[in-house]
Amino acid sequence: MMRRALLALLGGLAVPDAGALAQGQVYEPAPPRGSAFVRFVNTLQGAVQLRPDFLPAQGLGTEPSQRVGSYTVVENVANRTLRVEVSDGARRGQGAFRASPDSFVTVLIHRGADGNPALTALAEETDFNRARARLAFYNALPDCPAAALQLLPGGQTIFADVPALGTRARSVNPVTAEVRAVCGQRASTPVALLGLEAGGMYSVLAIPGEGGTPTAFVTRDVTAPIRR
């Protein structure tokens, strides 16, 4: 039965045909010309406050539904450095990144080597087969050089060797399953993939938990309304 579940979940791994990609391009919420979609993710154990120089200030909490912001349009990103100040209680940090026009970018807020909050910007791959769901896995564990996402209970690998502060994505069939994030001998508690829909975009994030044990959660990716 688990073999059938694995095959059902991973049945979308084949490269989509040209027709499927064309359909995806039609329905993909593309940012306005010359703009990019940017979202922030809080991977710290406390709430954070963000002050970007390109978007209004915002806060991110510690509940799964509060950790991941919506993709928001940032206009005129070509040849532009985007700067962010972040506070985590009394700790302060800042960072800068660039985004290509027409791209999607996820910015991970994580603990830096000096103990202050830091940020890492990841360009996303958003082309996928719209007859299936897009599933992305983020290794937001700064001390984990190679994380994996496994299907339970058998432990079959969905994503392997995802580098620290890195991500991978692929198309999967929209079925119900349980997964866990793994780094060496450390593993998160199981996470249920429920309600996946064809054409939907979903993210599983592995973040630092208590005592060094990874914490994992899943979220559906959303875009903020585009103001015309």
C-alpha positions in Angstrom: 0.0 0.0 0.0 2.8 2.4 0.9 4.4 1.7 -2.5 1.2 2.7 -4.2 1.0 5.9 -2.1 4.6 6.7 -3.0 3.9 6.2 -6.7 0.8 8.3 -6.5 2.6 11.1 -4.7 5.6 11.1 -7.0 3.7 10.4 -10.2 4.2 14.0 -11.2 8.0 13.8 -11.4 8.2 13.4 -15.1 9.0 16.6 -17.0 5.7 18.1 -18.1 4.9 18.3 -21.8 4.8 21.6 -23.7 1.0 21.8 -23.5 1.1 21.6 -19.7 3.8 24.2 -19.4 1.9 26.5 -21.8 -1.2 26.1 -19.6 0.9 26.9 -16.5 2.1 30.1 -18.1 -1.4 31.2 -18.8 -2.6 30.7 -15.3 0.5 31.6 -13.3 0.0 34.9 -11.5 2.9 36.7 -13.2 4.1 40.0 -11.7 3.8 43.2 -13.7 6.5 43.7 -16.3 9.8 44.7 -14.7 8.6 43.5 -11.2 9.2 40.5 -9.0 7.1 38.7 -6.3 8.9 38.6 -2.9 7.9 36.9 0.3 9.5 36.6 3.7 9.7 33.5 6.0 10.5 33.6 9.7 12.5 30.6 10.7 13.5 31.9 14.2 11.9 30.8 17.5 10.6 34.3 18.2 8.5 36.8 16.3 10.4 39.2 14.0 9.8 42.7 12.7 10.9 43.6 9.1 11.6 47.0 7.6 12.2 46.6 3.9 13.1 49.7 1.9 10.8 48.5 -0.9 7.7 47.4 1.0 5.8 48.5 4.1 7.1 47.2 7.4 5.6 43.9 8.5 5.8 41.4 11.3 6.0 37.6 11.2 5.0 35.4 14.1 5.8 31.8 15.3 2.6 29.9 14.4 2.9 28.1 11.1 0.2 30.3 9.6 2.2 33.4 10.8 5.6 32.5 9.6 5.2 32.7 5.9 4.2 35.9 4.2 2.4 36.3 0.9 4.3 36.9 -2.3 4.1 40.6 -2.8 4.8 42.7 -6.0 8.1 44.7 -5.9 8.3 47.0 -8.9 11.3 48.0 -11.0 13.7 45.5 -9.6 16.2 45.5 -12.5 19.7 46.6 -11.4 18.3 47.4 -8.0 19.5 46.3 -4.5 16.7 45.5 -2.1 17.6 46.1 1.5 15.9 44.8 4.7 16.3 45.6 8.4 15.1 42.9 10.8 14.7 42.7 14.5 14.3 39.7 16.8 13.6 41.0 20.2 16.7 43.0 21.2 18.7 41.6 18.3 19.1 43.5 15.1 20.3 42.5 11.6 20.2 43.6 8.1 20.8 42.3 4.6 20.4 43.0 0.9 19.6 41.0 -2.2 18.7 41.4 -5.9 15.7 40.0 -7.7 15.3 39.5 -11.4 12.3 40.9 -13.2 9.4 38.4 -13.5 10.8 36.2 -10.7 9.5 34.8 -7.5 11.8 35.2 -4.4 11.6 33.7 -0.9 13.7 35.4 1.7 14.5 33.2 4.7 15.0 35.1 8.0 17.4 32.9 10.1 20.0 33.0 12.8 23.3 34.4 11.6 26.8 33.3 12.6 27.0 36.2 15.0 23.7 35.3 16.7 21.8 38.2 15.1 19.0 37.7 12.5 20.2 37.3 9.0 18.5 36.8 5.6 19.1 34.5 2.6 17.2 35.2 -0.7 16.2 32.2 -2.8 15.0 32.5 -6.4 12.1 30.1 -7.0 11.3 27.7 -9.9 7.6 28.1 -10.5 7.0 26.3 -13.8 5.2 23.0 -13.1 2.5 20.8 -14.5 -0.8 22.4 -13.7 -2.5 19.0 -13.7 -0.6 18.3 -10.5 0.5 20.3 -7.5 3.9 22.0 -7.0 5.7 20.9 -3.8 8.7 22.8 -2.6 11.0 21.8 0.3 13.1 24.4 2.2 16.1 23.4 4.4 16.1 26.4 6.8 18.5 24.7 9.2 21.7 26.6 9.0 23.7 23.7 10.6 22.3 21.0 8.2 24.4 20.7 5.0 22.1 18.1 3.5 18.4 17.7 4.5 15.8 15.3 3.1 12.1 15.1 3.0 10.8 11.6 3.4 7.5 9.9 2.9 6.1 8.0 6.0 5.9 5.3 7.2 8.4 3.7 4.9 11.0 6.6 4.7 11.1 6.8 0.9 12.9 10.0 -0.2 11.0 12.8 -1.9 13.8 15.3 -1.8 17.5 14.5 -0.9 20.6 16.4 -0.1 19.0 19.9 0.0 21.7 22.2 1.1 21.5 24.5 4.2 19.3 27.5 3.4 18.4 26.0 0.1 15.3 24.7 -1.7 14.1 22.3 -4.3 10.7 21.9 -5.9 8.8 19.4 -8.2 5.4 18.4 -9.4 3.5 15.8 -7.4 0.1 14.2 -7.6 -2.4 15.9 -5.2 -2.8 13.0 -2.8 -2.9 12.8 1.0 0.4 11.7 2.6 2.6 12.1 5.7 6.1 13.3 5.5 9.0 14.3 7.8 12.1 16.4 7.4 15.4 14.7 8.2 19.0 15.8 8.8 21.3 12.9 9.6 19.9 11.3 12.7 17.6 14.2 13.5 14.0 14.1 12.3 10.9 16.2 12.7 7.6 14.9 13.8 5.3 13.8 11.0 3.6 16.5 8.9 0.4 15.7 7.0 0.0 16.8 3.4 -3.8 17.4 3.3 -6.0 19.1 0.7 -3.4 19.4 -2.1 -5.1 20.5 -5.2 -4.1 20.4 -8.9 -2.5 23.7 -9.8 -1.8 24.6 -6.2 1.7 25.6 -4.9 2.8 24.3 -1.5 5.9 24.6 0.7 7.3 22.3 3.4 9.8 24.1 5.6 12.3 22.5 8.0 13.3 25.1 10.7 15.3 24.8 14.0 13.3 23.5 16.9 13.9 22.9 20.6 17.1 21.0 21.4 18.3 21.0 17.8 15.4 18.8 16.6 14.0 20.1 13.3 10.5 21.4 13.2 8.6 21.0 9.9 5.3 22.5 8.7 3.4 22.9 5.4 1.8 26.0 3.9 0.0 26.8 0.7 1.8 29.6 -1.2 -0.3 32.7 -1.9 0.2 36.0 -3.7 -1.0 39.3 -2.3 -3.5 41.1 -4.6 -1.9 43.1 -7.3 -2.9 46.8 -7.0 -3.6 48.3 -10.4 
